[in-house]
Amino acid sequence: MVIQVCGTGSGVGKSVIVSALCRIFLQDGLRPCPFKAQNMALNSFVTADGKEMGRAQAVQAQAAGLVPCADMNPILLKPMSDRRAQVVVSGIPARNMSVYEYVRYKKTAESIVLSSFRHLSGQYDTMVIEGAGSPAEINLSSHDIVNIRMAMRVHSPVILVGDIDKGGVFAWLSGTLDLLKPEEKKTVKGFIINKFRGDKRLLKPGLDFLERKTGVRVLGVIPYFKDIKIPEEDSVPLEKQAYAERGGGAVDIAVINLPHISNFTDFDPLENEPDVSLRYVGCGDDLGRPDVIIIPGSKSTISDLDYLKKTGMAGRIAEAFERNRDLVLVGVCGGYQMLGRRIYDRKSVESKRRMSGGLGFLPVVTYFDGNKTLAQVSGEEVSTGLKVRGYEIHHGKSVISGKKAAPVFKVGGCRGEGIRFDGAGLEGGRVWGTYIHGLFDSGGFRRDFLNRVRARMGFSSLKPVSQDAENEFDKLAFLVRRNIKMDLLYSIMEAGL
């Protein structure tokens, strides 16, 4: 069986619903597998065999009880600017392409996508496909490889999801359907209304009208939730989160929202801690008086470094660091590179600039080259011996150039690569950087890091709190199962196209 989940636009909840369906099908004794032909995202994941894929599909694989593999997301586009992206094909970076170069490449991409789908569908009995953006993007429909054209190629019925929290959901659903070609309309077999707040009885007149007007059944209405910790879609912007309520946690963590921020899901485990107030701070926002500042990863490190300098954010970070002697400054991947003294890009891997001065917090020099490091790693923090796991996705190598700095982690590749040191730190851990994404998923290290910050603030330590992803997937599946017509969904899938 196969089903595709499309949306009326980005951010309506497609990724989360696919995760829910994968877990429901697993609970029902099926062997589900997620699939997204093409993902445009800067949140990526590295598989056990050193391939790169969208982070959302890795989460969906976990919901399905599977080990993530690159076939689940055969084409990954990592934007470097508004008109250019790195194209990752079957987990391997191909080359940087302009928009028009990629459009010309799409015929090749489509054959790769279909090959990956056939490979997976031969192993699993239920394929759950995620669309991208909206299937009614008229300018893209002639060369679509991810939405309804993909569904038609693999004979998949389509479920269309709309976000009622944004308003206008009936117009979105009906209007999306109206813009589809007659043969495309026939693939849409059901609607899901997502993120509803209130009494569902008030929706009934609208639901009845929608079904009469379109001839498409409403499978269900899923409530808005805040208590289930599942990552959002990769493309969801963080601007709105800069102003979101983060609770009254004792530890105030400010993550700098870079123009090309990548892998911001690294910080979800921190955000989910009960004593943490985590916020994303743009260069036009008030930095405030945080206890921790994190400079995250970036797809365009030198460009984002220039942006920090030009907007004055670099100066504000330095001022906060000098003013508050208890403040901890952390850099992850591109953020680690920015914390150093200099970045050399002599082969123009990311920029036409051959050299750029860093922020100067760490005695580190970074050299970019054409090779991209893609690896899962495990090891320990040098100072404490605490175990850590994660993955690396970066161009270049950073070298410690001062005697006072020391490596932060000792790691080895999960495929048997030798032991090596990672990162650099100064001032007893007051400023440090690392290449390890997913570092804060390691619960013991995460709590110890926060307790060290609490000690600087004069607070007592707290015990670790379990963040059980399996429990969160089960909670999500229970919520979605209770609020959609599963019998109708199974009938749609069994009938196919």
N, C-alpha and C positions, 0 to 999 in steps of 0.2 A: 504494500500500500504506500501511497505518497500523498502529501498535502503541502501546499505552499501558503505561507502567511505573508500577505502583502499589507501595505499601510497606505493611508491617505496622505502621508508625508513622513518626514524624518521625525523621530522622537515620540511616536505614538505608542510605542511599547512592543514592536514586533519581536525584538530580541528576547524580551522577558517572556512573552507568550510562547515563543518557540521553546525556551527552556522549560516552561511549565508543561507543554505538550510532550516533550521528550521524557520528562519524569513521569507523567501520567501513563504514557504508553509502556514505559519500563515497569511501572507498578502493575500494569494490566497483563504482564507476561509477554509483551512483544520485545523485539530487538530494534529500538529506534536509533536513528543516526541523523544528526543535524547537517545541513548543507547550505552554504551561501556562495553562489557562483562568483560574485564580485563584491568585495567590501572596500569601501573607502574609509580608512581609519588610521589614526596614529596610535591607537591602543592595540599593540600586537603581543603575540605570545610565541615562545620558541618550543617546538616539540622535542620529544626525547631524541629524535634523530637529527636535530639541528636545523629544522625547517621553520620558517616564519609564517604565521597565520594570524587572522583577526582574533583579538582577545575574546570577543563575544562568542565566536564559534568554539573556542576552548572551554568557555563556561557552559555552553550548551552541551558539549561532549561530556562534561562532568555530570550534568543533569541526567544524561542518558546512560551514565555508568561506563563511559568509554574513555580510552586514552586518546587525547586529541591528535589528529594527523592533518597534514597540509591539504589532503584531498577534500576535507570539509570546507575549505575556503581556498580554491585553487588560484584565484586572482585577488591580490591585495594591493590597493592603491594607497600610497603614503604621500599625501600632499606636501610639497616643498614650497609652493607658492600658490597663488590663485590659478595659475595656468600650467603648472608643471608638477609631476609626481614621480616618485620612485615606484616602478611596477615590479611587484613580487609575483613570480609565476611558479606555481607548484612548490611554494616554500622557499624559492631561491630568488634573490634580487636579479632581475633581468637588466634593466637599464632605466635611466630617467627619461621620461617622455613628456612632450607637450600634449595638450588636449587633443590636437588634431593628429599627432603621431599615434596616440592611443586609439583614436577612432579607426585609423587605418589598420591598426594591429588587431582589432576586435574579431575579425574572421578567424585569425589564428587562436585568439583567446577562447572563442566559442568552442572550437574543437577540443581544446584542453579542458574546458569546463565540462563538456559532455563526457569526455573520457574519465574524468574524476568521478562524475556522478555514476557512470556505469560500474566503475570499480567498486564504489561503496554499496550501490544497490544490489550488487551480487553477493555482498556479505551480510546485509541487514534486511529485515523484512518490512521496515517502516521508515521511509525517508521524510524528514520534516525540513522543508525548504524555506529559507527566509528571503524575502524580496529586499529591495533597497529603495529608499525614498518613496516615491509614488509611481505606480504603474502607468499613470496618465501624464507623464512628462512627454508632451508631443514632440519636442525637439530631439528626444533620445529614442523614440520608439522604433525607428527604422534600423537601429543597430543595438537594440536592447539584448543583453545576454543574461540578465539577472531577474527580471520580473516576469510578466505574463508570457513573453516569447519563450522564456526558459520553461515555464509550466507547460506550455503547449508541446514543446519538444519532448518532454518526458511524460506527457499525458496526466498531468497533475491538476486536480481541482484546486481552486484558489479561495481562501478566506480573506476578506478585506477588513482591516482593523482601523477604527477611528478613535481619536482621543477627545472625549467629551469635555475634559477639563479645560481645553483650549477654547471651547465654544464653537458653535456652528457645525457640530458633528453630522447632523442630518444632511446639510448642504455638502459637506465634504464627501460623505459616502455616496449620495445620489449623484453629485457632480462628477466624482471620479468615474463612476459607472457610465455616465453620459458621454464622457470623453473617450471611452474605449471603442475600438472597432467592434462590429457585430460579432465576429468570431472570438474576440477577446472577452467580450461581455459574457459569452456562454461559459467561460471557465470559472466565473465568480459564482460560487455556490452558497456563500454565507457571509454574514456580517458579524463582527464582534465590536461592541462599544466598550472602550477601555477607560479606566480612571474616573469612574462615576462617584460623586459625593452626594448623598441624600437618599430619599425614599424612592425606590425603583417604581413604585406605583404611579408616580407622577410622569414617568417616561412612557407609559403604555400607549397613549394616543399617538405619540411620535413614532413609536416602534410599529404600531399598526399601519400608520400612513406610509412609513418607509417600505414596509413589505408590500403594500398594495401598489405603490408607485413603481417599484423596481422589480417586483416578482422574485426577490431574493430574501431568503429567511434570515432572521436575526438569531444567531446561535446563543447569544447571551450578553449580559452586561457585567463587566468585571469592576469591582469596587476599587477606588483609589486606596493604596496602602502605603504605610510608612514603616511598618514593623517587620518587613521581610527584607533581608539584606542581600539583594541580587543586583549585580552591576547593571547599569543602564546601557542603552545602545551606545556604540562607539562614537557616533556622530553627534551625540547630545552636547551642546555647547555648555561651558562652565560659567559663562557670564552671570546667569541667573543665580548660580550657587554662591557667588561672591557676597550676595545680600541675604542668603537663606538663613533661617534660624538654625543655629548649631548647638543649642542647649547651653546650660550653665556649667560646662565642664571646667575643671580647675586649670587644665593645660591648654593654652591658646596657641594653636598651630596655624601659621599663615603659609599657604602654598602659593608661590608666585605663578599667576596665570599667564604664561608666555604665549605670544601669538601662534607659535607652532608647538604647543605643549603636546607631549606624547606620554602614553602609559600613565595617565593620571589615576587609573585604577590601582596603582601602587599604594595609594593612600587610603583606600576604602577601609582596610583593617584598622587604621588609626581613627578614622572617622567613627567607626562602630564601637570604639572604647567608651565606657561610661564616664570617664573623667577627662574626655577630650572635647574641645570645641575647635573644629577644623573648618577653615574658610579658604576660598580661592580669591586671591587679591590681584586685580588687574593694575596696570600701571597708572590708571587714573583714580584708583580707589585709595582710601585711607589705610595705610599699613597698620596704624595703631601701635600697641605695645605688646607684641606677641612674645611668647616664651620660646617658641621654635619657629624658625623660618626655613622652609624647604624650597630649593630651586630644583624643579623637576626636569625630566628629560625633554629633549627638543629634537625635531626633525631637521631644523636649520639653526644649529648652535650659534654660529657667528652672527647671523642675522638677528637672532633673539638677544644675544649679548649686546649688540649695537643698540637694540631697542631699549634694553634696560638702562643703558647709558644716556641715550637721547631723551628719554622721558623723565630722567631723574630718579628712577627706581633704584638704580645701582647706588646712588648717593644716599637714598633713604635707608637702604639695607645696611650700608656702612655706618650711618649715623645711629641706627637702632642697635647695631652690634657694639658700638663704642659706649653708648649711653647705658645699656643694660648689660652688666658684666655676667649676668646669669643666662643670657639668651644663648640658645644653641642654634648653630647654622649648619644646614645639611644640604649637600648636592647629590643628586642621583643622575647618573649617566651624563647627558649633556649639561646638567646643572653642576656636576662634579667638574667637568671640563671648564665651565665658566668660572668656578671658584679659583682656578689656577692662575698662573702668571701670564702665560702666553699659549695661543693655539696656532699651530702651523698647518696650512692646507695647501701645500705646494703642488698637489695634483688636481686642485679645484674639485674635490669630492663634494663639498657642500657650498662652496663660495668661490668667487673669482679673487677674493682677497687671499694673499699668500700667508699673511700673519695678522693676528689680532691680539691686542692686549687683553688679558683676563681681568677678573675683579680683584685678584691679588690676595685672597684670603689664605690660599694654600701654596706652598712652594712646589708647584707641579707644572710641567710643560706637556702639552698634548700635541701629537703628530697624527694628522689624518693621512690615510692611504686608501687605495682602492678596495682593499679587502674588508669584508664586513664580518665581524664576530657574531655568530649565532650559536648559543650553547646554553644548556641547562647546567647549573652549577650547584654544588653543596659544599659546606665546610663549617667554619666556626669563626666567631669574633676573636681576634688575637688576644685582647685584654681580658676577656672573661671565659673563653672556651665555649660560649653559648652556640648551639647549632643553628645554622641558617641554610635556607634553600632559596633558589630563584633562577633567573635566567639573564643572559646578556644579549643585547642587541645594539651594536655600535660600530662605527667606523673609527679607526685610529687607536692610539695607545698613549696612555698618560704615564709620565715618568716623574718620580719624586726627585727634586733638584736641591733640596735643602736637608741638612742634618737633623733638624728638630722634628720634622714630620716622620711618621711611621705608618706602615700599612695598617688597615683596619681589619681586614678579613684574610683568612687563609682558606683557599677554595681549590676544588678540583672539578673537572668536568664529569658529568654523570655518565659519560660513555668511556670512562677510564683514562681521561687525560690527566697529566701529572699535576701535582700540587703546585700552586703558585699563590702569590699575594695579590690582593685587590685593595684599591682605594688608598686614601691618605688622610691622616688626622693630626690635629695640633691641640695644644692647650687642654690636655686631659679629656678630649672628646667634645670640647666646646665648638669646634668646627671640624667637619669631616665630610668626605665624599666617597662615593662608591659607584661601580658600574652595575651593581646587582639590582635588577627589577624584581618586584615581588618579595623584596626583603622583609617587609613588615607582615607578610603572611605567616612568618615564623613566630608563633605565639610567645615562646619564652624570651626570645630576643626583643620582641615588640614591648612586652611588659617591663623588661629590665631597662630598656631605653627610656620609657616613660617614667619609670621610678627614679632614674638618674636625673631627669629633668625636674621631677617633683622635689627631689632632694635639694637641688639648686634653689628652688622656690621656697624651701623650708617646710615642705609637706612630707607626711609619712608615706611609706610605700604601700601599694595595693597588691593584692593577689591576682594572678592571671585569671581572665574571664574567657571561657571557651567560645570561639567563633566557629561553630560547626556548620560548614557549608551544606552537608547532607540534610541537616535539619531544616535549613532555609529552603532548599529545593522541595522538601516534603511539605512545608508550610505553603509554598507557592502553588504546588500541585493541588493541595486540598482546596485552596481558595478558588482556583480556576475551575476545577472539577465541579465545585458546588454552584458555580455561577454560569456555566454554559451547558448546553444540551449535548452531552457526550454521545447519546444514542444517535442524534442527528448527525454529529460530526463523523462518527464511525460509518453511518450510512453513506454519507457523501464520499468518504475515502474508499469504501468498498465499491461504489458505483463507478468511480473514476471519471474520466472524460469520454 
